[in-house]
Each structure stands twice: as C-alpha cells, then as structure tokens.
Amino acid sequence: MAGRYRLEHVLGRGSMGTVWAAHDEVLRRDVAVKEILLPPGAPDGEATVLRERTLREARSAAALAHPNLVTLHDVAQVDGDPYVVMELVPSSSLAEVVRQRGPLTDEQGAVVADAVAAALEAAHRAGITHRDVKPGNVLVADDGRVKLTDFGIARNVAEATLTSRGIMLGTPAFIAPEVAAGEEVSSAADQWSLGATLFTAMTGSRPYEGANVLQTINQVVHGEVPSASVCGALEPVVAGLMVRDPAARMPLAEVRRLVRPLLPEPGVDVFPVDAPSRPVVRVERPPLVAPDTPLAADPGPLPFLRTGAAPLPPAPVPRWRRAAVALAALVLFAVAGVGGFALTRTVAGAPLTPPPAAHDAPPLPSLTGTPSLNPTTASAATANGEQGAEFTISVGAGWTGFLEQRANRGLVPSTVVHLVDPTGAYEVAVQRFPDYHPRRSVEDYVEMVRSRWDGDRYFGEVVEPAEVGGGWEDAVRYSYRTAERAADVDGEGGPDLRRTRYSLVLPQEADLWVVEVVVPTEQEETGRQLFDTIAPTFTVAG
C-alpha cells in the first residue's frame, strides 16, 4: 500500500473501518494500518467530507506525543482514500481483559486510571477532546503498558447520532449526560467517561444498562448516578468523576494524585497472563419504572386514547398469521414493587418466537402513559432556518426527544426525531427526507429499509395503502419485525431485541415523511393501537 506498507493480516473489522497488521518497508518496523470505510453508495460530497474529516482529525492526533497514547505515524493516500498508519501495540482492550479475567484489582485499577488520566491531560492541553473514552478504547499491552486509542479517526459521518447537535455517541453507557442531552461538549465529558470506564473495570458491570440504545440514553440523562461504593479503593475517584455538573468533576491531576499510593513499583507488571479471574460485582440498579407509577392493564385499552381522533383503517390480517399455528402463552411478569399482570402473546413460526429471557433480565414494562396525549412540536430540519421541516405529533407526557442525522446508503440523507417513553422501550420516530421527489419513490424507501437488515433479522413485512391524504404519490402503511442483536448496539453479545415497527409513509410537497411507532414484539397488538392513535395526529407545519 502506497509503495511502502505491506498489509499482513486483519486485526479487526467494524462498520467504520478495518485495522491491519502491517510492515513499514522503509523504516522496517511493524505498524497498524486503519482503512477508513466509506458508506456503500455514499454520494461524492459525503465521501469528500469523510476524507477531509479523517485528515483533520489525523493532524490533531499527530500533534500528540505521550507514552499512554497510541502514536500516529502517517496518513497514506490511495486513490484519494486515507489510510491511517499507527503504532502497533500487541495488546487486549480493557473490555476484553475484564470480560476474560473479571473486575480489576485496586492496583490494576490505579494503573488504568493513572495512564488514561495522563493521556487525557496531554490531549486536553493540545485542545483535543476524545469524546469516546470507554473500555474498548483502552489498550492493555502484552508488556503491561496501558494506552488510550481512537481519537475519532475512524468515526464515520454516516453513523447514527442521537443528539440535537449531531454529536457521535460512541457506546451510550459511557457518554456524559450533557453529551446524551445534545448540549455543548467540553473536555469534562472525557472525565465522566473515564469515571464510567473505571466503574466498569472495577465491577464488571456498566454504569447504565438498557435493553436498547434509547433506553440507555434515557437512563444516562434522567437516571440516578450509580453508587461508586462498589469500586473498592477507587471509590473516591469514580464518585468524583461521575458528577452531573461538568464544572464540578474531579480534575485529571487530582485523579492521578489520589491513585498514586496504589501504584506498583516501577517495572512490575500488574496484568500477568496467568492472573486469576475475579468474580463480577453485582450492581443494584433502580427499577426502570418508579414504584409509585401505576401500570395499565395490558393488552387492554390504552390509558391515553384520544377521543374524536380519526384512526387509520385497520390493517388486513397478514398471510403469515392466517397460515401459522397460533400459540397462546400466559406469562407472569413481576415489575419493581408492583403486582404482576397477565400478558397474552401470540406468536407464529420459529423465526417469530422470542428467545428465552435471560435469568436476570428486567421484566418488560407494559405500555403506560398519562390520561391524554400531548401535542409536541419539533423540527426535522437538516440545516438551521430550513423551511417546511417543523411538525406536530401527539405523544405521552414525559417522553424524551433525540435528533439523528442519517446518510441512508445512497438514498437522500434524512433527519429523524426520536420521541421515547420514560422506560426507553417504546418509541415514536418522525423521519423527513427533504427534496425526495421526483427522483425517488415510496418503493425506494421500502427497499432501503429492507437492505438495512440481514435476511434473518427482517420479517413479517406488510405494505398496504393508507387512506390518508397523499402528495405526489399515495401514502402507505408499512409494518415489519426486526431482531437486533445486542452486539449491534454495544459491541457485546446478548439476546436478540425483537421489535415490531408500524409506519405511515407520507409523501408531501417534495419531501417524504415517515411516522413510525416501535414496540417490543411481545406487545405488538397494543402497539398497533398506539400507532392507530398517534399517526393521525401528525401534521406538517405550514
């Protein structure tokens, strides 16, 4: 590559890039080469932005020189695409170390805290904020050194964001509350993330655990800060870093001062290969639903059904339901301090059967809400001051909003407004594709959705006319089921997250609007009621 670097084998792959073990034929040293992957079908302008961003961030990272940072050597251009050449560190990530050996000892935790704090100090002095400090980006070298890596060089601008300012989230469990809420990002966000990383390293459990990204973000923004009492000798450090007020977080210099007495003698490797594993510390978490929150009967009438709303016509019974054998199962769910309730679930065929619940998985909350729906006004603009992007839709009180920009793999880029109930289990998403017509059709949108999912994770599709006002093409009702693996959300294994999605695909003016209600597949019949209630309330301003 570039007449200099011999690529030998792949070290790792992800949606944002491929990392190769390579050899520099000029300086005769081993290096790591990161190949930046462009989104399939990305427009030329988007590809140019990604290339320029990669070069800009590479220049910033190249200004950093510190023993606890992975050194950047070069950026090679091949056919206009950037390849980032870095120091090769034979190592395992901190996430892998904790997963394989269990939580860290106090001495190991002190080594990690000191090294990462020192690395962040150097970055912050250079005016660089990491924004994605997490166990997966902390390397524990085979010789015991600890290094921080990945200053966003491989971040793909096409990846989904969930904040109003388009901030890349990384792994949601480790982001600072102000980042999750879409507020201004400062270097203090790295301090929170360091605290969350140390919490995980010392306990084996992440500070926030949700069944999906939106639920986790809700917990980060609105949930209680987990107690650091389970973090052993690092309790004061973790407690000082995980403070909601960015200005009140413990300075990195203070972190290093507090852990100094715990550090080993120079030359001592605290991460020997034959170190015994330690048990995971069980972290007690508050319930997702407050104990005094009344639960509605399920799947009975919704507690916030509007009167006078003109519901969409009921969907015809899909073929798979007529052909399948119906099974009725009565499942008892215990919900944090509230009496159990019966939930009848109808499933059909092997692909639709949800996997057995994990032994310690939290019970699925029922659809709950306030006595009435509340109109919510938001903007799905792609740029400030854009006209025709404001809309109104009615959802339950206390639902949280997040903004996402999507590249959509060759289709028109879009803006998505997510409105999520307090538990994070139920979502209303409003997506706008500006200037969609006349080059593209409703079928192009449906085909794009299908292409996003592997064959075994997309099923139960129904597309039918919708008796609502259309524009340049007739509106359609579009429903389907998905099975998301936990690894798609946080990079780790876990049970599939099975969801049913009901959509109203609505052409208006030159734009395409999509109103989607997402519910757990176990509650899809109640979800259909929710969709039939909420979708008719959607209006575009002007």
C-alpha positions in Angstrom: 0.0 0.0 0.0 1.3 3.4 -1.0 4.5 1.7 -2.1 5.6 1.4 1.5 3.3 -0.6 3.8 2.9 -4.3 3.4 -0.5 -5.4 4.8 -0.1 -8.8 6.5 -3.4 -9.7 8.2 -6.6 -8.2 9.6 -6.6 -7.3 13.3 -10.2 -6.2 13.5 -13.2 -5.1 11.4 -16.1 -2.8 12.1 -18.7 -0.7 10.3 -16.3 2.2 10.3 -13.0 0.7 9.2 -10.6 -2.3 9.0 -7.4 -2.4 11.0 -4.5 -4.3 9.5 -1.2 -5.5 11.0 1.4 -4.2 8.5 5.1 -3.7 8.0 6.8 -0.5 7.0 9.2 -1.5 4.3 11.1 1.8 4.5 11.7 2.1 8.3 11.5 -1.7 8.7 9.1 -1.7 11.7 5.7 -3.2 12.4 2.7 -0.8 12.3 -1.1 -0.9 12.3 -2.9 0.5 9.3 -6.5 1.6 9.6 -8.5 1.6 6.4 -11.4 4.0 6.5 -14.6 2.5 5.0 -16.9 4.8 3.1 -20.6 4.0 3.4 -21.9 1.9 0.4 -23.4 4.2 -2.2 -22.3 7.3 -0.4 -22.7 10.5 -2.5 -19.4 12.1 -3.7 -19.9 15.1 -1.4 -20.4 12.9 1.6 -17.3 10.8 0.8 -15.3 14.1 0.4 -16.4 15.2 3.8 -15.4 11.9 5.4 -11.9 12.1 3.8 -11.4 15.7 4.9 -12.6 14.9 8.4 -10.2 11.9 8.6 -7.3 14.1 7.6 -8.2 16.9 10.0 -8.5 14.5 13.0 -5.3 12.8 12.0 -3.5 16.1 12.0 -4.8 16.7 15.5 -3.8 13.3 16.8 -0.4 13.6 15.2 0.3 16.6 17.4 0.0 14.3 20.5 3.1 12.5 21.8 2.7 10.7 25.1 3.6 7.2 26.4 0.0 6.5 27.2 -1.3 7.4 23.8 -1.1 5.3 20.6 1.2 7.2 18.3 0.1 8.2 14.8 2.9 7.8 12.2 1.4 8.7 8.9 -1.7 9.1 6.7 -1.2 7.5 3.3 -3.5 8.3 0.3 -4.5 5.5 -2.0 -6.8 6.5 -4.9 -7.9 9.5 -2.8 -8.8 7.4 0.2 -6.9 7.9 3.5 -5.2 5.1 5.4 -4.1 5.9 8.9 -0.7 4.4 10.0 -0.3 4.0 13.7 1.9 2.4 16.3 1.3 -1.4 16.6 0.6 -2.3 20.2 0.3 -6.1 20.8 -2.5 -5.9 23.4 -6.0 -6.6 24.5 -8.6 -4.0 25.1 -9.6 -3.3 28.7 -13.1 -4.6 27.8 -11.6 -7.9 26.8 -9.4 -8.1 29.9 -12.4 -7.5 32.2 -14.6 -10.0 30.2 -11.9 -12.7 30.4 -10.5 -12.2 33.8 -13.2 -10.3 35.7 -13.0 -7.0 37.5 -9.7 -5.3 38.1 -7.9 -5.3 41.5 -7.3 -2.0 43.2 -3.7 -1.9 41.9 -4.7 -2.7 38.4 -7.5 -0.1 38.5 -5.0 2.5 39.8 -2.7 1.7 36.8 -5.5 2.2 34.3 -6.8 5.4 36.0 -3.3 6.9 36.1 -2.5 6.0 32.5 -5.8 7.2 30.9 -5.9 10.4 33.0 -2.3 11.2 31.9 -3.2 10.5 28.3 -6.3 12.8 28.5 -4.3 15.5 30.2 -1.9 15.5 27.2 -4.9 15.6 24.8 -6.7 18.4 26.6 -3.6 20.5 26.7 -3.5 20.2 22.9 -7.1 21.3 22.7 -8.4 17.8 21.8 -11.4 16.1 23.4 -11.5 12.4 22.9 -15.3 12.0 23.2 -15.3 8.2 23.2 -13.4 7.0 26.3 -14.6 3.5 27.1 -13.0 0.1 27.9 -12.9 -0.8 24.2 -10.6 2.1 23.5 -8.1 1.4 26.4 -5.4 -1.0 25.4 -3.6 -3.2 27.9 -0.3 -4.2 26.1 1.2 -7.6 26.5 4.1 -5.9 28.4 1.7 -4.3 30.9 1.6 -0.8 29.4 -1.8 1.0 29.2 -2.6 3.2 26.2 -5.6 5.2 25.1 -6.5 4.9 21.4 -9.0 6.0 18.8 -9.5 9.8 18.9 -12.3 9.5 16.4 -10.2 8.9 13.4 -12.4 6.1 12.1 -15.7 7.7 13.0 -18.0 7.5 10.1 -20.1 10.6 9.5 -22.8 8.3 8.2 -23.2 6.6 11.6 -26.4 7.4 13.5 -26.3 10.1 16.1 -28.8 10.8 18.8 -28.3 14.4 19.8 -29.5 17.7 18.6 -26.0 18.8 17.7 -25.0 15.7 15.9 -22.5 14.5 18.5 -21.2 11.0 17.9 -22.3 9.0 20.9 -19.9 6.1 20.9 -21.1 3.5 23.4 -24.1 5.1 25.2 -23.3 3.7 28.6 -20.1 5.7 28.8 -21.2 9.1 27.5 -21.6 12.1 29.7 -25.2 13.3 30.4 -24.7 16.6 28.7 -23.5 14.8 25.5 -26.5 12.5 25.6 -28.8 15.5 26.0 -27.2 17.3 23.0 -25.6 20.1 24.9 -22.2 21.6 24.3 -19.3 19.1 24.6 -16.3 20.1 26.6 -13.2 18.2 27.9 -15.2 17.5 31.1 -17.1 14.9 29.1 -14.0 12.8 28.9 -13.7 12.9 32.7 -17.2 11.5 33.1 -16.4 8.8 30.6 -13.2 7.9 32.4 -15.3 7.5 35.6 -17.7 5.3 33.8 -14.8 3.2 32.3 -13.3 2.7 35.8 -16.7 1.8 37.2 -17.0 -1.0 34.6 -13.4 -2.1 35.1 -13.8 -2.4 38.9 -17.2 -4.1 38.9 -17.5 -5.9 35.6 -20.8 -4.1 35.0 -21.5 -1.0 33.1 -22.9 2.0 35.0 -26.0 2.1 32.8 -27.7 -1.0 31.3 -30.6 -0.7 28.9 -32.2 -3.1 26.5 -31.5 -0.7 23.7 -29.6 2.5 22.8 -32.5 4.8 23.6 -33.3 3.2 26.9 -29.7 3.5 27.9 -29.5 7.2 26.9 -32.7 7.8 28.9 -31.0 6.4 31.9 -27.9 8.4 31.4 -29.9 11.7 31.1 -32.6 11.1 33.7 -31.4 8.2 35.9 -29.5 8.3 39.2 -25.7 8.2 39.1 -24.7 4.7 40.2 -23.0 4.4 43.6 -19.2 4.2 43.5 -19.1 2.2 46.7 -18.7 -1.0 44.7 -15.4 0.3 43.2 -13.1 -0.6 46.1 -10.2 1.8 46.7 -11.2 3.7 43.6 -14.5 4.8 45.1 -13.5 8.5 45.6 -12.1 8.7 42.1 -15.2 7.3 40.4 -17.5 9.3 42.5 -15.5 12.5 41.8 -15.6 11.9 38.0 -19.2 10.8 37.6 -20.8 14.1 38.7 -23.6 15.5 36.6 -22.3 19.1 36.7 -19.3 19.2 34.3 -17.7 22.0 36.2 -17.7 20.0 39.4 -16.0 16.9 38.1 -12.7 15.9 39.6 -9.7 17.3 37.7 -7.4 14.7 36.0 -4.5 15.9 38.0 -6.4 15.1 41.2 -7.3 11.6 39.8 -3.6 10.9 39.4 -2.8 12.2 42.9 -5.4 10.0 44.6 -4.3 6.8 42.8 -0.6 7.4 43.3 -0.3 5.5 46.6 -2.0 2.4 44.9 0.5 2.2 42.0 3.0 -0.7 42.0 6.8 -0.3 42.0 8.3 0.6 38.6 8.7 -2.4 36.4 6.0 -4.5 38.0 3.5 -6.0 35.5 0.1 -6.0 37.2 -1.6 -7.7 34.2 0.3 -11.1 34.1 -1.2 -13.6 31.7 -1.7 -16.2 34.5 -3.6 -13.8 36.8 -6.6 -15.5 38.4 -10.1 -14.2 37.5 -12.2 -12.3 40.0 -16.0 -12.5 40.4 -18.2 -9.8 38.9 -19.6 -7.3 41.4 -23.4 -7.3 41.2 -24.6 -3.7 40.9 -28.0 -2.9 42.3 -29.9 -0.7 39.9 -33.1 1.3 40.4 -36.2 0.0 38.6 -36.9 1.3 35.1 -40.4 2.2 36.3 -40.9 4.1 39.5 -42.6 2.0 42.2 -45.4 4.6 42.5 -46.1 4.7 38.8 -49.4 2.9 38.1 -49.3 0.3 35.4 -52.1 0.0 32.9 -53.7 -3.4 32.1 -52.1 -5.0 29.1 -53.2 -5.5 26.4 -56.4 -3.7 27.3 -57.4 -0.1 26.3 -54.5 2.4 26.2 -54.8 4.8 29.2 -54.2 7.8 26.9 -56.6 7.0 24.0 -57.8 10.3 22.4 -61.5 10.8 21.7 -62.5 12.1 18.4 -59.3 11.1 16.6 -59.8 9.6 13.1 -57.9 6.4 13.3 -56.2 4.8 10.3 -58.1 1.9 8.8 -57.2 -1.4 10.5 -54.7 -3.5 8.6 -55.8 -6.7 7.0 -54.7 -9.9 8.6 -51.3 -10.7 7.0 -50.8 -14.0 5.2 -48.3 -15.3 7.8 -50.9 -15.0 10.5 -53.5 -17.0 8.6 -51.0 -19.7 7.7 -49.4 -20.0 11.0 -50.3 -22.1 14.1 -51.4 -19.7 16.9 -49.9 -20.4 20.3 -51.2 -18.8 23.4 -48.9 -18.4 26.4 -49.7 -16.8 29.7 -46.5 -15.1 31.1 -46.3 -13.6 34.5 -44.1 -10.5 34.8 -43.0 -9.1 38.1 -42.5 -5.3 37.9 -40.4 -3.5 40.6 -42.7 -3.1 43.5 -46.0 -3.5 41.5 -48.2 -6.6 41.3 -47.8 -8.9 38.3 -50.1 -8.8 35.3 -51.0 -11.3 32.6 -49.9 -10.7 29.1 -51.2 -12.8 26.3 -48.7 -13.1 23.5 -49.4 -14.5 20.1 -46.5 -15.8 18.0 -46.2 -17.7 14.8 -43.5 -19.9 13.4 -39.9 -20.4 14.6 -38.5 -17.1 13.3 -41.0 -15.1 15.3 -40.5 -16.9 18.6 -38.6 -14.6 21.0 -35.5 -16.2 22.7 -35.7 -17.2 26.3 -35.3 -14.3 28.6 -32.0 -14.0 30.5 -32.3 -15.2 34.1 -31.6 -11.7 35.5 -33.2 -9.7 32.7 -35.6 -6.9 33.9 -39.3 -7.5 33.3 -40.7 -5.9 30.2 -42.7 -2.8 31.2 -46.3 -2.5 29.9 -47.4 0.4 27.7 -48.2 3.1 30.2 -48.7 6.8 30.0 -50.7 9.8 31.1 -54.5 10.2 30.8 -54.1 12.0 27.4 -51.7 12.6 24.6 -49.9 15.9 24.5 -49.2 17.7 21.2 -45.4 18.0 20.6 -43.9 20.3 18.1 -40.4 19.6 16.7 -38.2 20.3 13.7 -36.7 17.7 11.3 -34.5 20.3 9.6 -31.2 19.4 8.1 -29.9 22.9 8.4 -30.7 26.0 10.6 -33.5 28.1 9.2 -34.8 25.4 6.8 -38.4 25.9 5.9 -41.1 23.2 5.9 -39.4 21.0 8.5 -41.5 21.7 11.5 -44.2 19.2 12.5 -46.6 18.4 15.3 -47.5 15.0 16.7 -49.1 13.9 20.0 -47.3 11.6 22.4 -47.4 10.8 26.1 -46.1 13.3 28.7 -42.5 12.9 29.8 -41.3 11.4 26.5 -37.8 12.4 25.7 -36.7 13.7 22.3 -33.4 13.0 20.4 -32.3 14.1 17.0 -30.5 11.9 14.5 -29.0 12.6 11.0 -28.8 9.6 8.6 -26.9 9.2 5.4 -29.2 6.3 4.2 -26.7 4.5 2.0 -27.2 6.3 -1.3 -30.8 7.5 -0.7 -31.5 11.1 0.3 -30.0 11.9 3.7 -32.7 12.4 6.3 -33.4 13.8 9.7 -35.1 11.6 12.4 -36.7 12.9 15.5 -37.0 10.2 18.2 -39.6 10.5 20.9 -39.1 7.9 23.6 -41.2 6.9 26.6 -39.5 7.2 30.0 -38.7 3.4 30.1 -37.0 3.6 26.7 -39.0 0.5 25.5 -41.4 2.4 23.2 -40.6 4.9 20.6 -42.3 7.2 18.0 -39.9 8.3 15.2 -40.6 11.0 12.7 -38.2 10.9 9.7 -38.1 13.5 6.9 -36.4 13.1 3.5 -36.0 16.6 2.0 -36.3 17.1 -1.8 -37.1 13.4 -2.2 -39.4 13.8 -5.2 -39.3 13.4 -8.2 -36.2 11.3 -8.5 -37.3 8.7 -5.9 -40.5 6.8 -5.0 -42.1 5.3 -1.9 -40.9 1.9 -3.0 -37.3 3.2 -3.0 -37.8 3.9 0.8 -39.2 0.5 1.5 -36.3 -1.2 -0.4 -33.8 0.9 1.6 -35.3 -0.3 4.9 -35.1 -3.9 3.7 -31.5 -3.5 2.7 -30.6 -2.3 6.2 -31.3 -5.7 7.7 -29.9 -9.2 7.2 -32.4 -11.7 5.9 -32.8 -13.4 9.3 -33.4 -10.2 11.1 -36.2 -8.7 8.9 -39.5 -10.5 8.6 -43.3 -10.2 8.8 -43.5 -7.4 6.2 -46.9 -5.9 5.3 -47.3 -2.9 2.8 -50.8 -1.6 2.1 -52.5 1.6 1.0 -53.2 4.2 3.7 -56.5 6.1 3.4 -54.9 9.5 4.2 -54.2 12.4 2.0 -51.1 11.9 -0.2 -49.0 14.1 -2.3 -47.0 13.2 -5.4 -47.7 9.5 -4.6 -50.2 7.6 -2.5 -49.3 7.1 1.2 -48.8 3.6 2.5 -48.9 1.8 5.8 -45.8 -0.3 6.3 -45.1 -2.7 9.1 -42.3 -5.2 9.7 -40.5 -7.0 12.5 -36.7 -6.9 13.3 -34.4 -8.8 15.5 -31.4 -6.7 16.7 -28.5 -8.5 18.3 -27.1 -6.8 21.4 -23.7 -6.7 19.6 -25.2 -4.3 17.1 -25.9 -1.9 19.9 -22.8 -2.1 22.2 -20.4 -4.5 20.6 -21.1 -7.3 23.1 -23.2 -10.4 23.0 -26.6 -10.8 24.4 -30.2 -11.8 23.5 -31.9 -10.5 20.4 -34.0 -7.4 20.8 -37.2 -8.2 18.8 -39.3 -5.2 17.8 -42.4 -4.6 15.7 -42.4 -1.4 13.6 -45.6 0.3 12.3 -45.0 3.1 9.8 -47.1 5.7 7.9 -45.1 6.6 4.8 -46.5 10.0 3.7 -45.4 12.0 0.6 -45.9 15.7 1.0 -44.7 18.5 -1.3 -41.2 17.4 -2.5 -40.5 15.7 0.8 -41.1 12.2 2.1 -42.2 11.9 5.8 -42.3 8.6 7.7 -44.1 8.3 11.1 -43.0 5.1 12.8 -44.1 3.5 16.1 -41.7 0.9 17.5 -42.7 -1.5 20.3 -41.5 -4.8 21.7 -42.8 -7.6 19.5 -44.4 -9.2 22.6 -46.8 -6.2 22.7 -47.3 -5.6 19.0 -51.2 -5.7 19.2 -51.2 -3.0 21.8 -48.5 -1.2 19.6 -50.9 -1.3 16.7 -53.5 0.6 18.9 -50.8 3.1 19.8 -49.9 3.6 16.1 -53.6 4.0 15.1 -53.9 6.6 17.8 -50.7 8.6 17.3 -50.3 8.5 13.5 -53.4 10.6 12.7 -52.2 13.4 15.0 -49.2 14.0 12.7 -49.2 17.3 10.8 -46.6 19.3 9.0 -46.5 23.0 9.9 -47.4 25.3 7.0 
